[in-house]
Amino acid sequence: MNVLHFKNNSQNRDVISLFSGAMGLDIGLAKAGLNIAIGQDFDAACVATMRANGHKVLSGDIRDIDPADLLEQVNLVPGEPFLICGGPPCQPFSTAGKRLGINDPRGSLFMDFIRMIDYIRPRFFIMENVKGIMSAPLKHVPLAERDKNDPEQQLGTVLDVILSEFQKLGYKTVYGVLDAVNYGVPQFRERFVLIGSRDNENIFMPIPTHFQMHQNASYRWQTLGDTIRDLEYDCGECAAFSKERLSFLKLIPEGGNWRDLPTDLRRIAMGGAFESGGGKVGFYRRLSYNQPSPTLVTSPVQKATMMCHPTQNRPLSIREYARIQQFPDDWIFTGTSTEKYRQIGNAVPVGLAEALGKVVLSVADQNAAIQTKRFRGTDVHQKLKMALEIGGSCYAHK
């Protein structure tokens, strides 16, 4: 079987999406010019959302899916798909909590992502996750039991295993942590991204397109006001804060948090968290129209990660959540309110996804760079290059 024949078929841009969720990643890739042939997810609400928006879906646990059956669904053979994309469940690799990593059953799902790549042999793949995957230990050892002299505890990270597996499959990879705000998304949201090339092509991380400072307004970071101000009095379906929490939030100015409460109320409002460490910036947080949104979480009403509207005494609505993640206004989300918030909060922002799609297309079409005989103005151009790299740290791996 010749897996390289795809390079002769410039019109084929078929994508197989795994762990698709509400399809934020897929919408962005489609905007870049790719064709989402099929999506997959285990979550019933996500599957219903994909179908409600007219997309072909394979429902079920990826551990039970035969890649041959997946290819048959879209009438493709190994080596033909342009791209496989997906974000295996990331809770085990979060920087919060126990970080069980590969010891968590969900953490092993990235091996099924690799299994799909191994059989299907797409020209490219994109894998996204939380940035904690870069340092998540392969073996979780409770802090009290850690011994730096124990060789069994020096097993490396989950990322080491992922990179090693893709290297065995013959894929060239590049990875890094990207902040969505640098790609036109009105939200600070750092995500780990790994891009792979089957054919040893010159892949790279997307270059930032938006900046905190720029002489042209269209290239500056997008703010919350730019994105949701028109929904202020027409927000649609929305969660609610408890009466007690709302009584404190009413005292918080736009852009403030619990530290802006009267001194005598801070301990009362915070409860046991008052004595805990950390910045605690998410407690009684009221957002600002003049800044990008903080990272959206799966619920806007949790005590430590509140997402209170800048001027209204309510959390961000489902429709506002979707705007911040850049879903189309007519995108249909199914399920309960809790399920809708979770689907949107877990999604890849559309703008970041579009930038990723444009990267693989530019690599495939070999038009990503302007070739010159000489790089003039070395000092000036090096400073510009450093400015561009604020989008995140990038790492190459072969």
C-alpha positions as CSV (number, residue, x, y, z in Angstrom):
1,M,0.0,0.0,0.0
2,N,1.4,3.4,-1.0
3,V,0.6,5.9,1.6
4,L,2.3,8.7,-0.2
5,H,-0.1,8.9,-3.2
6,F,-2.2,11.5,-1.4
7,K,0.4,14.2,-2.2
8,N,-0.7,13.9,-5.9
9,N,-4.3,14.6,-5.0
10,S,-4.4,18.3,-4.1
11,Q,-8.2,18.5,-3.9
12,N,-8.6,15.9,-1.1
13,R,-9.0,17.8,2.1
14,D,-11.0,15.3,4.2
15,V,-10.7,15.4,8.0
16,I,-11.6,12.7,10.5
17,S,-12.4,14.3,13.8
18,L,-12.1,12.4,17.1
19,F,-13.4,13.5,20.5
20,S,-15.3,16.2,18.6
21,G,-17.4,17.6,21.4
22,A,-19.4,20.6,20.3
23,M,-17.1,20.9,17.2
24,G,-15.2,24.1,17.9
25,L,-12.1,22.6,16.4
26,D,-14.0,21.3,13.4
27,I,-15.7,24.6,12.7
28,G,-12.3,26.4,12.6
29,L,-10.8,23.8,10.4
30,A,-13.7,24.1,8.0
31,K,-13.3,27.9,7.9
32,A,-9.7,27.3,6.9
33,G,-10.9,25.3,3.9
34,L,-10.9,21.7,5.2
35,N,-13.8,19.2,4.9
36,I,-15.0,17.5,8.1
37,A,-15.9,14.1,6.8
38,I,-17.0,12.7,10.1
39,G,-17.0,13.4,13.8
40,Q,-16.9,11.1,16.8
41,D,-17.8,11.3,20.5
42,F,-18.9,9.2,23.4
43,D,-20.9,12.0,25.1
44,A,-24.6,11.8,24.2
45,A,-25.2,15.6,24.4
46,C,-22.2,16.2,22.1
47,V,-23.4,13.6,19.6
48,A,-26.8,15.2,19.6
49,T,-25.3,18.7,19.1
50,M,-23.3,17.5,16.1
51,R,-26.3,15.8,14.5
52,A,-28.5,18.9,15.2
53,N,-26.0,20.9,13.1
54,G,-26.1,18.5,10.2
55,H,-22.8,16.7,10.7
56,K,-22.1,13.0,10.2
57,V,-21.2,11.4,13.5
58,L,-19.9,8.1,14.7
59,S,-21.2,7.7,18.3
60,G,-19.4,5.5,20.8
61,D,-16.4,4.9,23.0
62,I,-13.2,5.2,20.9
63,R,-11.8,2.2,22.6
64,D,-14.5,0.1,20.9
65,I,-14.1,1.6,17.4
66,D,-12.4,-0.2,14.6
67,P,-10.5,2.3,12.5
68,A,-11.4,0.2,9.4
69,D,-15.1,0.8,10.2
70,L,-14.4,4.5,10.6
71,L,-12.8,4.7,7.2
72,E,-15.7,2.8,5.6
73,Q,-18.2,5.3,7.0
74,V,-16.5,8.0,4.8
75,N,-15.5,5.9,1.9
76,L,-11.8,6.3,2.4
77,V,-8.8,3.9,2.6
78,P,-5.7,4.1,4.7
79,G,-3.4,6.9,3.6
80,E,-6.2,9.0,2.0
81,P,-7.4,11.2,4.8
82,F,-5.7,14.6,4.8
83,L,-6.0,15.1,8.6
84,I,-7.1,13.5,11.8
85,C,-7.7,15.9,14.7
86,G,-8.9,15.5,18.2
87,G,-8.4,16.3,21.9
88,P,-8.4,13.2,24.1
89,P,-10.1,14.0,27.4
90,C,-7.8,16.3,29.3
91,Q,-8.9,16.1,32.9
92,P,-6.1,13.8,34.0
93,F,-3.5,16.2,32.8
94,S,-4.9,19.4,34.2
95,T,-2.6,21.5,36.3
96,A,-5.3,21.3,39.1
97,G,-6.2,18.3,41.1
98,K,-4.4,15.0,41.5
99,R,-3.0,14.8,37.9
100,L,-3.1,11.0,37.7
101,G,-2.1,11.2,34.0
102,I,-1.8,7.9,32.3
103,N,-3.0,6.2,35.5
104,D,-6.4,7.6,35.0
105,P,-8.5,5.5,32.5
106,R,-9.3,8.7,30.6
107,G,-5.6,9.5,30.3
108,S,-5.0,6.3,28.3
109,L,-7.4,7.5,25.6
110,F,-4.6,9.3,23.8
111,M,-3.2,5.8,23.0
112,D,-6.5,5.1,21.1
113,F,-5.9,8.4,19.2
114,I,-2.4,7.1,18.3
115,R,-4.0,3.7,17.3
116,M,-6.2,5.5,14.8
117,I,-3.2,7.4,13.4
118,D,-1.3,4.2,13.1
119,Y,-4.0,2.4,11.0
120,I,-5.5,5.3,9.0
121,R,-2.1,7.0,8.2
122,P,-3.4,10.5,7.5
123,R,-1.0,13.0,5.9
124,F,-1.3,15.3,9.0
125,F,-2.7,15.1,12.5
126,I,-3.5,17.8,15.1
127,M,-3.8,16.8,18.7
128,E,-4.8,19.4,21.3
129,N,-4.9,19.3,25.1
130,V,-4.4,21.3,28.3
131,K,-0.9,22.6,28.8
132,G,-0.5,20.4,31.9
133,I,0.1,17.4,29.6
134,M,3.7,18.7,29.0
135,S,4.7,18.1,32.6
136,A,2.2,15.4,33.7
137,P,4.2,12.5,35.2
138,L,3.8,9.1,33.6
139,K,3.4,7.5,37.0
140,H,1.5,9.3,39.8
141,V,3.1,9.1,43.2
142,P,1.6,10.8,46.2
143,L,3.7,13.7,47.4
144,A,4.4,12.0,50.8
145,E,5.7,8.9,49.0
146,R,8.0,10.5,46.4
147,D,11.6,9.4,46.3
148,K,13.9,11.0,43.8
149,N,16.3,8.0,44.1
150,D,13.6,5.5,43.1
151,P,14.2,4.6,39.4
152,E,10.5,3.5,39.0
153,Q,9.5,7.1,39.8
154,Q,11.7,8.5,37.1
155,L,9.6,7.4,34.2
156,G,9.3,10.8,32.4
157,T,6.2,12.5,31.3
158,V,3.1,11.5,29.4
159,L,4.3,13.8,26.6
160,D,7.5,11.8,26.3
161,V,5.5,8.7,25.6
162,I,3.3,10.5,23.1
163,L,6.2,11.8,21.1
164,S,8.0,8.5,21.2
165,E,4.9,6.7,19.9
166,F,4.5,9.1,17.0
167,Q,8.2,8.8,16.2
168,K,7.8,5.1,16.0
169,L,5.0,5.6,13.4
170,G,7.3,7.8,11.3
171,Y,5.6,11.1,11.9
172,K,7.6,14.3,12.2
173,T,6.1,16.5,15.0
174,V,6.1,20.0,16.3
175,Y,4.4,21.1,19.5
176,G,3.9,24.1,21.8
177,V,1.5,26.0,24.0
178,L,-0.6,28.5,22.2
179,D,-2.7,31.3,23.7
180,A,-6.0,31.7,21.8
181,V,-6.0,35.4,22.4
182,N,-3.1,35.8,19.9
183,Y,-5.3,34.4,17.1
184,G,-8.3,36.7,17.3
185,V,-10.1,34.9,20.1
186,P,-11.6,37.3,22.8
187,Q,-10.3,35.0,25.5
188,F,-7.1,34.1,27.3
189,R,-6.9,30.4,26.8
190,E,-3.7,28.4,26.7
191,R,-3.8,25.0,24.9
192,F,-1.2,22.4,24.1
193,V,-1.0,21.7,20.4
194,L,0.9,18.9,18.6
195,I,1.0,18.8,14.8
196,G,2.3,15.8,12.9
197,S,3.4,15.2,9.3
198,R,3.5,11.7,7.8
199,D,5.6,12.8,4.9
200,N,8.3,14.8,6.8
201,E,7.0,18.1,5.6
202,N,8.0,21.4,7.2
203,I,5.3,21.8,9.7
204,F,5.3,24.7,12.2
205,M,3.1,26.3,14.9
206,P,0.8,29.0,13.7
207,I,2.2,32.5,13.8
208,P,0.2,34.9,16.0
209,T,-2.1,37.2,14.2
210,H,-3.3,39.5,17.1
211,F,-1.3,41.4,19.6
212,Q,-1.8,43.4,22.8
213,M,-0.4,46.4,21.1
214,H,-0.7,47.2,17.4
215,Q,-1.2,50.4,15.4
216,N,-4.0,48.7,13.4
217,A,-7.1,48.0,15.6
218,S,-8.0,44.9,13.6
219,Y,-4.8,43.2,14.7
220,R,-5.2,44.0,18.4
221,W,-6.6,41.5,21.0
222,Q,-10.3,41.2,20.8
223,T,-12.1,42.2,24.0
224,L,-15.3,41.0,25.7
225,G,-17.0,44.3,24.8
226,D,-16.2,43.7,21.1
227,T,-17.8,40.3,21.4
228,I,-20.9,40.3,23.7
229,R,-21.9,43.9,24.4
230,D,-24.9,43.6,22.1
231,L,-26.3,40.7,24.2
232,E,-26.3,42.6,27.4
233,Y,-30.1,42.8,27.7
234,D,-30.9,39.9,25.4
235,C,-28.7,37.1,26.7
236,G,-31.0,34.1,26.3
237,E,-30.6,30.9,28.4
238,C,-28.6,31.6,31.5
239,A,-27.5,30.0,34.8
240,A,-28.0,31.8,38.1
241,F,-25.9,32.6,41.1
242,S,-27.1,31.7,44.5
243,K,-28.8,34.5,46.5
244,E,-25.8,34.6,48.9
245,R,-23.2,34.9,46.2
246,L,-25.2,37.4,44.3
247,S,-25.3,39.7,47.4
248,F,-21.5,39.9,47.4
249,L,-21.2,40.1,43.6
250,K,-23.4,43.2,43.5
251,L,-20.6,45.0,45.5
252,I,-17.9,44.1,43.0
253,P,-17.0,46.7,40.3
254,E,-16.4,45.8,36.7
255,G,-13.1,44.0,36.3
256,G,-12.9,43.3,40.1
257,N,-13.0,40.3,42.4
258,W,-13.3,39.4,46.1
259,R,-10.5,41.8,47.0
260,D,-12.7,44.7,46.0
261,L,-15.2,43.8,48.7
262,P,-15.3,45.9,51.9
263,T,-12.7,44.6,54.3
264,D,-15.2,43.4,56.9
265,L,-17.0,41.2,54.3
266,R,-14.0,39.5,52.6
267,R,-13.6,36.7,55.1
268,I,-17.4,36.1,55.3
269,A,-17.6,35.9,51.5
270,M,-14.6,33.6,51.0
271,G,-15.3,31.2,53.9
272,G,-12.5,28.6,54.3
273,A,-10.8,29.8,51.1
274,F,-9.9,33.0,52.7
275,E,-6.9,31.4,54.4
276,S,-5.8,29.3,51.4
277,G,-2.9,30.2,49.2
278,G,-2.8,31.3,45.6
279,G,-4.1,34.4,43.9
280,K,-7.8,33.3,44.1
281,V,-8.5,35.7,41.3
282,G,-11.6,33.8,40.2
283,F,-13.5,34.2,43.5
284,Y,-16.4,36.7,43.0
285,R,-14.9,37.7,39.7
286,R,-16.8,40.3,37.6
287,L,-15.4,40.5,34.1
288,S,-14.4,43.6,32.2
289,Y,-15.7,44.7,28.8
290,N,-12.3,46.3,28.1
291,Q,-10.3,43.1,28.3
292,P,-10.4,39.6,26.7
293,S,-12.3,37.1,28.8
294,P,-10.5,34.8,31.2
295,T,-10.5,31.1,30.2
296,L,-14.0,29.9,30.0
297,V,-14.7,27.0,32.4
298,T,-17.4,24.4,32.2
299,S,-19.7,26.3,34.6
300,P,-19.8,30.0,35.1
301,V,-21.1,29.8,38.7
302,Q,-18.5,27.8,40.6
303,K,-17.1,29.7,43.5
304,A,-13.5,29.7,42.6
305,T,-14.0,30.4,38.8
306,M,-17.0,32.8,38.7
307,M,-17.8,34.4,35.3
308,C,-20.0,37.3,36.3
309,H,-21.2,39.6,33.5
310,P,-19.3,43.0,33.4
311,T,-22.5,45.1,34.1
312,Q,-25.3,42.7,34.9
313,N,-25.8,40.8,38.1
314,R,-25.7,37.4,36.4
315,P,-23.2,34.9,35.0
316,L,-22.3,34.8,31.4
317,S,-25.1,33.2,29.4
318,I,-24.9,30.2,27.1
319,R,-25.1,32.5,24.1
320,E,-22.4,34.7,25.5
321,Y,-20.2,31.6,26.2
322,A,-20.7,30.5,22.5
323,R,-19.7,34.0,21.2
324,I,-16.5,34.0,23.2
325,Q,-15.6,30.6,21.8
326,Q,-16.6,32.0,18.4
327,F,-19.3,29.5,17.5
328,P,-21.7,30.8,14.9
329,D,-24.8,32.5,16.3
330,D,-27.0,29.9,14.7
331,W,-25.1,26.9,16.1
332,I,-27.4,24.6,18.0
333,F,-26.4,23.2,21.3
334,T,-28.5,20.3,22.7
335,G,-29.0,19.0,26.2
336,T,-29.6,20.6,29.6
337,S,-28.1,24.0,30.4
338,T,-25.4,22.3,32.4
339,E,-24.5,20.2,29.4
340,K,-24.5,23.2,27.0
341,Y,-22.1,25.1,29.3
342,R,-19.9,22.1,29.5
343,Q,-19.8,21.5,25.7
344,I,-18.9,25.1,25.0
345,G,-16.4,25.4,27.9
346,N,-14.5,22.3,26.7
347,A,-14.4,23.4,23.1
348,V,-11.4,24.7,21.1
349,P,-11.9,28.3,20.2
350,V,-12.8,28.6,16.5
351,G,-10.2,31.3,15.8
352,L,-7.3,29.1,17.1
353,A,-8.6,26.1,15.2
354,E,-8.8,28.1,12.0
355,A,-5.2,29.2,12.4
356,L,-4.2,25.5,12.9
357,G,-6.1,24.6,9.7
358,K,-4.3,27.3,7.7
359,V,-1.0,26.0,8.9
360,V,-1.5,22.5,7.6
361,L,-2.9,23.8,4.3
362,S,0.0,26.2,3.8
363,V,2.4,23.4,4.5
364,A,0.6,21.1,2.0
365,D,0.5,23.8,-0.6
366,Q,4.1,24.8,0.1
367,N,3.3,28.5,0.2
368,A,3.9,29.3,3.9
369,A,7.1,31.3,3.4
370,I,8.5,33.9,1.0
371,Q,11.9,32.7,-0.2
372,T,14.6,35.4,-0.3
373,K,18.3,35.4,-1.1
374,R,19.1,37.6,1.8
375,F,17.5,38.5,5.2
376,R,18.1,42.2,5.5
377,G,18.0,44.2,8.7
378,T,19.0,41.4,10.9
379,D,18.6,43.1,14.3
380,V,15.2,44.6,13.4
381,H,13.9,41.4,12.0
382,Q,15.1,39.3,15.0
383,K,13.1,41.7,17.3
384,L,10.0,41.2,15.2
385,K,10.5,37.4,15.3
386,M,10.7,37.5,19.1
387,A,7.5,39.6,19.2
388,L,5.7,37.0,17.0
389,E,6.7,34.2,19.4
390,I,4.5,35.6,22.2
391,G,1.9,33.2,20.9
392,G,3.5,30.5,22.9
393,S,6.6,28.4,23.3
394,C,7.2,26.0,20.4
395,Y,9.2,22.8,20.3
396,A,10.2,20.6,17.4
397,H,10.5,16.9,17.7
398,K,11.4,14.4,15.0
